[in-house]
Amino acid sequence: ICDPLHYETVMNIKVCIQLAASAWIAGLLYSALHTSSTFAITFCSNIINQFFCEIPQLLKISCDNMYLIEVGVIVFSIFIVFPCFGFIVVSYVQIFKTVLRIPTTHGRS
C-alpha cells in the first residue's frame, strides 16, 4: 500500500508462501502445545465419560499441579501474539504515514 508500484517485486510467490507457511506453523505449534499438555496431565477420578473441549475444565478435574504447563502455554502465546500484533501496528502506521503525506484532501480520500 505504501509503495504500490513496487508490489510485484515485494509480494512474489516466495513471500506469499513464506507468510502462509509461518501462519500454519505458528498455529500448529500452538495447538500441539495445548494437545501435548492435555495428554500429559493425570486425572483424579475415573468418571470421565464425556468429551471435554475446553482446557480450563480439564485443568479443574486434574490431580497435577498445572502451574508450569499453564505458564508455558502463556509464554508461548505471548511469543506468537505480540510479534503478529506488532507487525500489524507497524503496517498501519506506515499506511497512515503514507496517506497523510498525500497533499490534497481529495487524494487522501
Distance bins in CASP14 RR format, pairs under 12 A and 6 or more apart:
PFRMAT RR
TARGET T0000
AUTHOR 0000-0000-0000
RMODE 2
METHOD distances of the structure
MODEL  1
1 7 0 0 0 0 1 0 0 0 0 0 0
1 10 0 0 0 0 0 1 0 0 0 0 0
1 11 0 0 0 0 0 1 0 0 0 0 0
1 91 0 0 0 0 1 0 0 0 0 0 0
1 92 0 0 0 0 1 0 0 0 0 0 0
1 93 0 0 0 0 0 1 0 0 0 0 0
1 94 1 0 0 1 0 0 0 0 0 0 0
1 95 1 0 1 0 0 0 0 0 0 0 0
1 96 0 0 0 0 0 1 0 0 0 0 0
1 97 0 0 0 0 0 1 0 0 0 0 0
1 98 1 0 0 1 0 0 0 0 0 0 0
1 99 0 0 0 0 1 0 0 0 0 0 0
2 10 0 0 0 0 1 0 0 0 0 0 0
2 90 0 0 0 0 0 1 0 0 0 0 0
2 91 0 0 0 0 1 0 0 0 0 0 0
2 92 0 0 0 0 0 1 0 0 0 0 0
2 93 0 0 0 0 0 1 0 0 0 0 0
2 94 1 0 1 0 0 0 0 0 0 0 0
2 95 1 0 0 1 0 0 0 0 0 0 0
2 96 0 0 0 0 1 0 0 0 0 0 0
2 97 1 0 0 1 0 0 0 0 0 0 0
2 98 1 0 1 0 0 0 0 0 0 0 0
2 99 0 0 0 0 1 0 0 0 0 0 0
2 100 0 0 0 0 0 1 0 0 0 0 0
2 101 0 0 0 0 1 0 0 0 0 0 0
2 102 0 0 0 0 0 1 0 0 0 0 0
3 9 0 0 0 0 1 0 0 0 0 0 0
3 10 1 0 0 1 0 0 0 0 0 0 0
3 11 0 0 0 0 0 1 0 0 0 0 0
3 94 0 0 0 0 1 0 0 0 0 0 0
3 95 0 0 0 0 0 1 0 0 0 0 0
3 98 0 0 0 0 1 0 0 0 0 0 0
4 10 0 0 0 0 0 1 0 0 0 0 0
4 11 0 0 0 0 0 1 0 0 0 0 0
4 95 0 0 0 0 0 1 0 0 0 0 0
4 98 0 0 0 0 1 0 0 0 0 0 0
6 12 0 0 0 0 0 1 0 0 0 0 0
7 15 0 0 0 0 0 1 0 0 0 0 0
7 16 0 0 0 0 0 1 0 0 0 0 0
8 15 0 0 0 0 0 1 0 0 0 0 0
8 16 0 0 0 0 0 1 0 0 0 0 0
9 15 0 0 0 0 1 0 0 0 0 0 0
10 16 0 0 0 0 0 1 0 0 0 0 0
10 19 0 0 0 0 0 1 0 0 0 0 0
11 17 0 0 0 0 0 1 0 0 0 0 0
11 18 0 0 0 0 0 1 0 0 0 0 0
11 19 0 0 0 0 1 0 0 0 0 0 0
12 18 0 0 0 0 1 0 0 0 0 0 0
12 19 0 0 0 0 0 1 0 0 0 0 0
13 19 0 0 0 0 0 1 0 0 0 0 0
13 20 0 0 0 0 0 1 0 0 0 0 0
14 20 0 0 0 0 0 1 0 0 0 0 0
14 21 0 0 0 0 0 1 0 0 0 0 0
15 21 0 0 0 0 0 1 0 0 0 0 0
15 22 0 0 0 0 0 1 0 0 0 0 0
16 22 0 0 0 0 0 1 0 0 0 0 0
16 23 0 0 0 0 0 1 0 0 0 0 0
17 23 0 0 0 0 0 1 0 0 0 0 0
17 24 0 0 0 0 0 1 0 0 0 0 0
17 25 0 0 0 0 0 1 0 0 0 0 0
18 24 0 0 0 0 0 1 0 0 0 0 0
18 25 0 0 0 0 0 1 0 0 0 0 0
19 25 0 0 0 0 0 1 0 0 0 0 0
19 26 0 0 0 0 0 1 0 0 0 0 0
19 84 0 0 0 0 0 1 0 0 0 0 0
19 87 0 0 0 0 0 1 0 0 0 0 0
20 26 0 0 0 0 0 1 0 0 0 0 0
20 27 0 0 0 0 0 1 0 0 0 0 0
21 27 0 0 0 0 0 1 0 0 0 0 0
21 28 0 0 0 0 0 1 0 0 0 0 0
22 28 0 0 0 0 0 1 0 0 0 0 0
22 29 0 0 0 0 0 1 0 0 0 0 0
22 80 0 0 0 0 0 1 0 0 0 0 0
22 83 0 0 0 0 1 0 0 0 0 0 0
22 84 0 0 0 0 1 0 0 0 0 0 0
22 87 0 0 0 0 0 1 0 0 0 0 0
23 29 0 0 0 0 0 1 0 0 0 0 0
23 30 0 0 0 0 0 1 0 0 0 0 0
23 80 0 0 0 0 0 1 0 0 0 0 0
23 83 0 0 0 0 0 1 0 0 0 0 0
23 84 0 0 0 0 1 0 0 0 0 0 0
23 87 0 0 0 0 0 1 0 0 0 0 0
24 30 0 0 0 0 0 1 0 0 0 0 0
24 31 0 0 0 0 0 1 0 0 0 0 0
25 31 0 0 0 0 0 1 0 0 0 0 0
25 32 0 0 0 0 0 1 0 0 0 0 0
25 80 0 0 0 0 0 1 0 0 0 0 0
26 32 0 0 0 0 0 1 0 0 0 0 0
26 33 0 0 0 0 0 1 0 0 0 0 0
26 76 0 0 0 0 1 0 0 0 0 0 0
26 77 0 0 0 0 0 1 0 0 0 0 0
26 79 0 0 0 0 1 0 0 0 0 0 0
26 80 1 0 1 0 0 0 0 0 0 0 0
26 81 0 0 0 0 1 0 0 0 0 0 0
26 83 0 0 0 0 1 0 0 0 0 0 0
26 84 1 0 0 1 0 0 0 0 0 0 0
27 33 0 0 0 0 1 0 0 0 0 0 0
27 34 0 0 0 0 0 1 0 0 0 0 0
27 35 0 0 0 0 0 1 0 0 0 0 0
27 76 0 0 0 0 0 1 0 0 0 0 0
27 77 0 0 0 0 0 1 0 0 0 0 0
27 80 1 0 0 1 0 0 0 0 0 0 0
27 81 0 0 0 0 0 1 0 0 0 0 0
27 84 0 0 0 0 0 1 0 0 0 0 0
28 34 0 0 0 0 0 1 0 0 0 0 0
28 35 0 0 0 0 0 1 0 0 0 0 0
28 36 0 0 0 0 0 1 0 0 0 0 0
28 80 0 0 0 0 0 1 0 0 0 0 0
29 35 0 0 0 0 0 1 0 0 0 0 0
29 36 0 0 0 0 0 1 0 0 0 0 0
29 73 0 0 0 0 0 1 0 0 0 0 0
29 76 1 0 0 1 0 0 0 0 0 0 0
29 77 0 0 0 0 0 1 0 0 0 0 0
29 79 0 0 0 0 1 0 0 0 0 0 0
29 80 1 0 0 1 0 0 0 0 0 0 0
30 36 0 0 0 0 0 1 0 0 0 0 0
30 37 0 0 0 0 0 1 0 0 0 0 0
30 72 0 0 0 0 0 1 0 0 0 0 0
30 73 0 0 0 0 1 0 0 0 0 0 0
30 74 0 0 0 0 0 1 0 0 0 0 0
30 75 0 0 0 0 0 1 0 0 0 0 0
30 76 1 0 0 1 0 0 0 0 0 0 0
30 77 1 0 0 1 0 0 0 0 0 0 0
30 78 0 0 0 0 0 1 0 0 0 0 0
30 79 0 0 0 0 1 0 0 0 0 0 0
30 80 1 0 1 0 0 0 0 0 0 0 0
30 81 0 0 0 0 1 0 0 0 0 0 0
30 84 0 0 0 0 0 1 0 0 0 0 0
31 37 0 0 0 0 0 1 0 0 0 0 0
31 38 0 0 0 0 0 1 0 0 0 0 0
31 55 0 0 0 0 0 1 0 0 0 0 0
31 73 0 0 0 0 0 1 0 0 0 0 0
31 76 0 0 0 0 0 1 0 0 0 0 0
31 77 0 0 0 0 0 1 0 0 0 0 0
31 80 0 0 0 0 0 1 0 0 0 0 0
32 38 0 0 0 0 0 1 0 0 0 0 0
32 39 0 0 0 0 0 1 0 0 0 0 0
32 73 0 0 0 0 0 1 0 0 0 0 0
32 76 0 0 0 0 0 1 0 0 0 0 0
33 39 0 0 0 0 0 1 0 0 0 0 0
33 40 0 0 0 0 0 1 0 0 0 0 0
33 55 0 0 0 0 0 1 0 0 0 0 0
33 69 0 0 0 0 1 0 0 0 0 0 0
33 70 0 0 0 0 0 1 0 0 0 0 0
33 71 0 0 0 0 0 1 0 0 0 0 0
33 72 1 0 0 1 0 0 0 0 0 0 0
33 73 1 0 1 0 0 0 0 0 0 0 0
33 74 0 0 0 0 0 1 0 0 0 0 0
33 75 0 0 0 0 0 1 0 0 0 0 0
33 76 1 0 1 0 0 0 0 0 0 0 0
33 77 0 0 0 0 1 0 0 0 0 0 0
33 79 0 0 0 0 0 1 0 0 0 0 0
33 80 0 0 0 0 1 0 0 0 0 0 0
34 40 0 0 0 0 0 1 0 0 0 0 0
34 41 0 0 0 0 0 1 0 0 0 0 0
34 53 0 0 0 0 0 1 0 0 0 0 0
34 54 0 0 0 0 0 1 0 0 0 0 0
34 55 1 0 0 1 0 0 0 0 0 0 0
34 56 0 0 0 0 0 1 0 0 0 0 0
34 58 0 0 0 0 1 0 0 0 0 0 0
34 59 0 0 0 0 0 1 0 0 0 0 0
34 69 0 0 0 0 1 0 0 0 0 0 0
34 70 0 0 0 0 0 1 0 0 0 0 0
34 72 0 0 0 0 0 1 0 0 0 0 0
34 73 1 0 0 1 0 0 0 0 0 0 0
34 74 0 0 0 0 0 1 0 0 0 0 0
34 76 0 0 0 0 1 0 0 0 0 0 0
34 77 0 0 0 0 1 0 0 0 0 0 0
35 41 0 0 0 0 0 1 0 0 0 0 0
35 55 0 0 0 0 0 1 0 0 0 0 0
35 58 0 0 0 0 0 1 0 0 0 0 0
35 69 0 0 0 0 0 1 0 0 0 0 0
35 73 0 0 0 0 0 1 0 0 0 0 0
36 69 0 0 0 0 1 0 0 0 0 0 0
36 72 0 0 0 0 0 1 0 0 0 0 0
36 73 0 0 0 0 0 1 0 0 0 0 0
36 76 0 0 0 0 0 1 0 0 0 0 0
37 55 0 0 0 0 1 0 0 0 0 0 0
37 58 0 0 0 0 1 0 0 0 0 0 0
37 59 0 0 0 0 1 0 0 0 0 0 0
37 62 0 0 0 0 0 1 0 0 0 0 0
37 64 0 0 0 0 0 1 0 0 0 0 0
37 66 1 0 0 1 0 0 0 0 0 0 0
37 67 0 0 0 0 0 1 0 0 0 0 0
37 68 0 0 0 0 1 0 0 0 0 0 0
37 69 1 0 1 0 0 0 0 0 0 0 0
37 70 0 0 0 0 1 0 0 0 0 0 0
37 71 0 0 0 0 0 1 0 0 0 0 0
37 72 0 0 0 0 1 0 0 0 0 0 0
37 73 1 0 0 1 0 0 0 0 0 0 0
37 74 0 0 0 0 0 1 0 0 0 0 0
37 76 0 0 0 0 0 1 0 0 0 0 0
38 51 0 0 0 0 0 1 0 0 0 0 0
38 52 0 0 0 0 1 0 0 0 0 0 0
38 53 0 0 0 0 0 1 0 0 0 0 0
38 54 0 0 0 0 0 1 0 0 0 0 0
38 55 1 0 0 1 0 0 0 0 0 0 0
38 56 0 0 0 0 0 1 0 0 0 0 0
38 57 0 0 0 0 0 1 0 0 0 0 0
38 58 1 0 0 1 0 0 0 0 0 0 0
38 59 0 0 0 0 1 0 0 0 0 0 0
38 61 0 0 0 0 0 1 0 0 0 0 0
38 62 0 0 0 0 1 0 0 0 0 0 0
38 64 0 0 0 0 0 1 0 0 0 0 0
38 66 0 0 0 0 0 1 0 0 0 0 0
38 69 0 0 0 0 1 0 0 0 0 0 0
38 70 0 0 0 0 0 1 0 0 0 0 0
38 73 0 0 0 0 0 1 0 0 0 0 0
39 58 0 0 0 0 0 1 0 0 0 0 0
39 62 0 0 0 0 0 1 0 0 0 0 0
39 64 0 0 0 0 0 1 0 0 0 0 0
39 69 0 0 0 0 0 1 0 0 0 0 0
40 58 0 0 0 0 0 1 0 0 0 0 0
40 59 0 0 0 0 0 1 0 0 0 0 0
40 62 0 0 0 0 1 0 0 0 0 0 0
40 64 0 0 0 0 1 0 0 0 0 0 0
40 66 0 0 0 0 1 0 0 0 0 0 0
40 68 0 0 0 0 0 1 0 0 0 0 0
40 69 1 0 0 1 0 0 0 0 0 0 0
40 72 0 0 0 0 0 1 0 0 0 0 0
40 73 0 0 0 0 0 1 0 0 0 0 0
41 48 0 0 0 0 0 1 0 0 0 0 0
41 52 0 0 0 0 0 1 0 0 0 0 0
41 55 0 0 0 0 0 1 0 0 0 0 0
41 58 1 0 0 1 0 0 0 0 0 0 0
41 59 1 0 0 1 0 0 0 0 0 0 0
41 60 0 0 0 0 0 1 0 0 0 0 0
41 61 0 0 0 0 1 0 0 0 0 0 0
41 62 1 0 1 0 0 0 0 0 0 0 0
41 63 1 0 0 1 0 0 0 0 0 0 0
41 64 1 0 1 0 0 0 0 0 0 0 0
41 65 0 0 0 0 1 0 0 0 0 0 0
41 66 1 0 0 1 0 0 0 0 0 0 0
41 67 0 0 0 0 0 1 0 0 0 0 0
41 68 0 0 0 0 0 1 0 0 0 0 0
41 69 1 0 0 1 0 0 0 0 0 0 0
41 70 0 0 0 0 0 1 0 0 0 0 0
42 48 0 0 0 0 0 1 0 0 0 0 0
42 58 0 0 0 0 0 1 0 0 0 0 0
42 59 0 0 0 0 0 1 0 0 0 0 0
42 61 0 0 0 0 0 1 0 0 0 0 0
42 62 1 0 0 1 0 0 0 0 0 0 0
42 63 1 0 1 0 0 0 0 0 0 0 0
42 64 1 0 1 0 0 0 0 0 0 0 0
42 65 0 0 0 0 0 1 0 0 0 0 0
42 66 0 0 0 0 0 1 0 0 0 0 0
43 49 0 0 0 0 0 1 0 0 0 0 0
43 52 0 0 0 0 0 1 0 0 0 0 0
43 57 0 0 0 0 0 1 0 0 0 0 0
43 58 0 0 0 0 1 0 0 0 0 0 0
43 59 0 0 0 0 0 1 0 0 0 0 0
43 60 0 0 0 0 0 1 0 0 0 0 0
43 61 1 0 1 0 0 0 0 0 0 0 0
43 62 1 0 1 0 0 0 0 0 0 0 0
43 63 1 0 0 1 0 0 0 0 0 0 0
43 64 0 0 0 0 1 0 0 0 0 0 0
43 66 0 0 0 0 0 1 0 0 0 0 0
44 58 0 0 0 0 0 1 0 0 0 0 0
44 59 0 0 0 0 0 1 0 0 0 0 0
44 60 0 0 0 0 0 1 0 0 0 0 0
44 61 1 0 0 1 0 0 0 0 0 0 0
44 62 1 0 0 1 0 0 0 0 0 0 0
44 63 1 0 1 0 0 0 0 0 0 0 0
44 64 0 0 0 0 1 0 0 0 0 0 0
45 60 0 0 0 0 0 1 0 0 0 0 0
45 61 1 0 0 1 0 0 0 0 0 0 0
45 62 0 0 0 0 0 1 0 0 0 0 0
45 63 0 0 0 0 1 0 0 0 0 0 0
46 61 0 0 0 0 0 1 0 0 0 0 0
46 63 0 0 0 0 0 1 0 0 0 0 0
47 61 0 0 0 0 1 0 0 0 0 0 0
48 57 0 0 0 0 0 1 0 0 0 0 0
48 58 0 0 0 0 1 0 0 0 0 0 0
48 61 1 0 0 1 0 0 0 0 0 0 0
48 62 0 0 0 0 0 1 0 0 0 0 0
50 57 0 0 0 0 1 0 0 0 0 0 0
50 58 0 0 0 0 0 1 0 0 0 0 0
50 61 0 0 0 0 0 1 0 0 0 0 0
51 57 0 0 0 0 0 1 0 0 0 0 0
51 58 0 0 0 0 0 1 0 0 0 0 0
52 58 1 0 1 0 0 0 0 0 0 0 0
52 59 0 0 0 0 1 0 0 0 0 0 0
52 60 0 0 0 0 1 0 0 0 0 0 0
52 61 1 0 0 1 0 0 0 0 0 0 0
52 62 0 0 0 0 0 1 0 0 0 0 0
54 60 0 0 0 0 1 0 0 0 0 0 0
54 61 0 0 0 0 0 1 0 0 0 0 0
55 61 0 0 0 0 0 1 0 0 0 0 0
55 62 0 0 0 0 0 1 0 0 0 0 0
55 66 0 0 0 0 1 0 0 0 0 0 0
55 69 0 0 0 0 1 0 0 0 0 0 0
55 70 0 0 0 0 1 0 0 0 0 0 0
55 73 0 0 0 0 1 0 0 0 0 0 0
55 74 0 0 0 0 0 1 0 0 0 0 0
55 77 0 0 0 0 0 1 0 0 0 0 0
56 62 0 0 0 0 0 1 0 0 0 0 0
56 66 0 0 0 0 0 1 0 0 0 0 0
56 70 0 0 0 0 1 0 0 0 0 0 0
56 73 0 0 0 0 0 1 0 0 0 0 0
58 64 0 0 0 0 0 1 0 0 0 0 0
58 66 0 0 0 0 1 0 0 0 0 0 0
58 69 0 0 0 0 0 1 0 0 0 0 0
58 70 0 0 0 0 0 1 0 0 0 0 0
59 65 0 0 0 0 0 1 0 0 0 0 0
59 66 1 0 1 0 0 0 0 0 0 0 0
59 67 0 0 0 0 0 1 0 0 0 0 0
59 69 0 0 0 0 1 0 0 0 0 0 0
59 70 1 0 0 1 0 0 0 0 0 0 0
59 73 0 0 0 0 0 1 0 0 0 0 0
60 66 0 0 0 0 1 0 0 0 0 0 0
62 69 0 0 0 0 1 0 0 0 0 0 0
62 70 0 0 0 0 0 1 0 0 0 0 0
64 70 0 0 0 0 0 1 0 0 0 0 0
65 71 0 0 0 0 0 1 0 0 0 0 0
66 72 0 0 0 0 0 1 0 0 0 0 0
66 73 0 0 0 0 1 0 0 0 0 0 0
66 74 0 0 0 0 0 1 0 0 0 0 0
67 73 0 0 0 0 0 1 0 0 0 0 0
67 74 0 0 0 0 0 1 0 0 0 0 0
68 74 0 0 0 0 0 1 0 0 0 0 0
68 75 0 0 0 0 0 1 0 0 0 0 0
69 75 0 0 0 0 0 1 0 0 0 0 0
69 76 0 0 0 0 0 1 0 0 0 0 0
70 76 0 0 0 0 0 1 0 0 0 0 0
70 77 0 0 0 0 0 1 0 0 0 0 0
71 77 0 0 0 0 0 1 0 0 0 0 0
71 78 0 0 0 0 0 1 0 0 0 0 0
72 78 0 0 0 0 1 0 0 0 0 0 0
72 79 0 0 0 0 1 0 0 0 0 0 0
72 80 0 0 0 0 0 1 0 0 0 0 0
73 79 0 0 0 0 0 1 0 0 0 0 0
73 80 0 0 0 0 0 1 0 0 0 0 0
73 81 0 0 0 0 0 1 0 0 0 0 0
74 80 0 0 0 0 0 1 0 0 0 0 0
74 81 0 0 0 0 0 1 0 0 0 0 0
74 82 0 0 0 0 0 1 0 0 0 0 0
75 81 0 0 0 0 0 1 0 0 0 0 0
75 82 0 0 0 0 0 1 0 0 0 0 0
76 82 0 0 0 0 0 1 0 0 0 0 0
77 83 0 0 0 0 0 1 0 0 0 0 0
77 84 0 0 0 0 0 1 0 0 0 0 0
77 85 0 0 0 0 0 1 0 0 0 0 0
78 84 0 0 0 0 0 1 0 0 0 0 0
78 85 0 0 0 0 0 1 0 0 0 0 0
79 85 0 0 0 0 0 1 0 0 0 0 0
80 86 0 0 0 0 0 1 0 0 0 0 0
80 87 0 0 0 0 0 1 0 0 0 0 0
81 87 0 0 0 0 0 1 0 0 0 0 0
81 88 0 0 0 0 0 1 0 0 0 0 0
82 88 0 0 0 0 0 1 0 0 0 0 0
82 89 0 0 0 0 0 1 0 0 0 0 0
83 89 0 0 0 0 0 1 0 0 0 0 0
83 90 0 0 0 0 0 1 0 0 0 0 0
84 90 0 0 0 0 0 1 0 0 0 0 0
84 91 0 0 0 0 0 1 0 0 0 0 0
85 91 0 0 0 0 0 1 0 0 0 0 0
85 92 0 0 0 0 0 1 0 0 0 0 0
86 92 0 0 0 0 1 0 0 0 0 0 0
86 93 0 0 0 0 1 0 0 0 0 0 0
86 94 0 0 0 0 0 1 0 0 0 0 0
87 93 0 0 0 0 0 1 0 0 0 0 0
87 94 0 0 0 0 0 1 0 0 0 0 0
88 94 0 0 0 0 0 1 0 0 0 0 0
88 95 0 0 0 0 0 1 0 0 0 0 0
89 95 0 0 0 0 0 1 0 0 0 0 0
89 96 0 0 0 0 0 1 0 0 0 0 0
90 96 0 0 0 0 0 1 0 0 0 0 0
90 97 0 0 0 0 0 1 0 0 0 0 0
91 97 0 0 0 0 0 1 0 0 0 0 0
91 98 0 0 0 0 0 1 0 0 0 0 0
92 98 0 0 0 0 0 1 0 0 0 0 0
92 99 0 0 0 0 0 1 0 0 0 0 0
93 99 0 0 0 0 0 1 0 0 0 0 0
93 100 0 0 0 0 0 1 0 0 0 0 0
94 100 0 0 0 0 0 1 0 0 0 0 0
94 101 0 0 0 0 0 1 0 0 0 0 0
95 101 0 0 0 0 0 1 0 0 0 0 0
95 102 0 0 0 0 0 1 0 0 0 0 0
95 108 0 0 0 0 0 1 0 0 0 0 0
96 102 0 0 0 0 0 1 0 0 0 0 0
96 108 0 0 0 0 0 1 0 0 0 0 0
98 107 0 0 0 0 0 1 0 0 0 0 0
98 108 0 0 0 0 0 1 0 0 0 0 0
99 105 0 0 0 0 0 1 0 0 0 0 0
99 107 0 0 0 0 1 0 0 0 0 0 0
99 108 1 0 1 0 0 0 0 0 0 0 0
99 109 0 0 0 0 1 0 0 0 0 0 0
100 107 0 0 0 0 0 1 0 0 0 0 0
100 108 1 0 0 1 0 0 0 0 0 0 0
101 107 0 0 0 0 0 1 0 0 0 0 0
101 108 0 0 0 0 1 0 0 0 0 0 0
102 108 1 0 1 0 0 0 0 0 0 0 0
102 109 0 0 0 0 1 0 0 0 0 0 0
END
